[in-house]
Amino acid sequence: GGVTQIVMSQVGAGLAASVGYNNGWRYANLVPACFLVLIGVGLMLFSDDVPEGKFKELYASGQRKKQSYSALIMASGKDPRVWALCFIYGGCFGTEVAMNQQLAPYFFGYFGLSVTNAGWAAAGFGLMNLFARSFGGMISDFMNANFGHRARHWVLFCMQLGSGLMLLTFSRMQSDNFTGAIIVLLAFSFIVQMAEGATFSIVPMVGNILQALGPVSGIVGAGGNVGAAIWGVIYREVPSTDPDPRAPFLVHGFAVLATCLLVPFVHYPSLGSMFFPATETDEKPDVQPAVKMQASAVDEDAPAADVARSA
């Protein structure tokens, strides 16, 4: 995200200088479009279907049996706790996506930076993703190792709460305090992306219980995109009722705080939650697993940082 902000601001500025601003930003979109096509073709030709290999080879060897994907989706989709995680992820990853869209124009319009400098300023938010998301998973792992699984939920709650508070703080920064705004923005970026890692330190355990790790990960991950779309509505509609350019960030901050209230409701008897310990009752999956999942992928003691890094 941060590298994209830097590169695309330079590409856009260069094209605007040669073909004009109105056409420059349009032509600039061809650059990522071409890269996406190349990446998509490369994935189709050279990547595995799952960590164990390609489906065709796994089916032929008997290592994996064909299964009803709709049954896996139903097992995940009818669980309200999965949807709670979905909305929580919308509050952190959805916020990251929304910030990547809004920050450069905000720095350009409110703080009066040039297009290039606004891109550089906004890039600081995305560059934190190089390590912050994995660090959130590492903290969750550490707390789990010392205090048990329930500590993962407390880590997620605290990080989600901190994200909302930092966004509220950023929304109150004045246009003559650019340095302060950048400091708050970097702190906000660090916390919100740690929340993403903390979310996906819980997802594999939920997926293991439901015997549907893929669909659970997909539903939760999609929450980030849905969240970004919802936050985009805030940045489009709020200015029509409040002329202060900071107002959308303020409303967004309160919305993120609301999502952290969902964390206590993510409770499974075999895992526990923020306020309730685990019981002896094991969850009964609604679908039978096609193959035994690799223990290292879902083991409660396995590091979540790697999962968070790929989420």
Secondary structure as GFF3:
##gff-version 3
##sequence-region A 1 311
A	DSSP	alpha_helix	2	19	.	.	.	ID=ss1
A	DSSP	alpha_helix	21	28	.	.	.	ID=ss2
A	DSSP	alpha_helix	30	46	.	.	.	ID=ss3
A	DSSP	alpha_helix	55	61	.	.	.	ID=ss4
A	DSSP	alpha_helix	69	77	.	.	.	ID=ss5
A	DSSP	alpha_helix	80	109	.	.	.	ID=ss6
A	DSSP	alpha_helix	115	127	.	.	.	ID=ss7
A	DSSP	three_ten_helix	128	130	.	.	.	ID=ss8
A	DSSP	alpha_helix	132	147	.	.	.	ID=ss9
A	DSSP	alpha_helix	150	171	.	.	.	ID=ss10
A	DSSP	alpha_helix	178	199	.	.	.	ID=ss11
A	DSSP	alpha_helix	203	210	.	.	.	ID=ss12
A	DSSP	alpha_helix	213	237	.	.	.	ID=ss13
A	DSSP	three_ten_helix	238	240	.	.	.	ID=ss14
A	DSSP	alpha_helix	247	260	.	.	.	ID=ss15
A	DSSP	three_ten_helix	263	265	.	.	.	ID=ss16
A	DSSP	alpha_helix	295	298	.	.	.	ID=ss17
A	DSSP	alpha_helix	305	310	.	.	.	ID=ss18
###
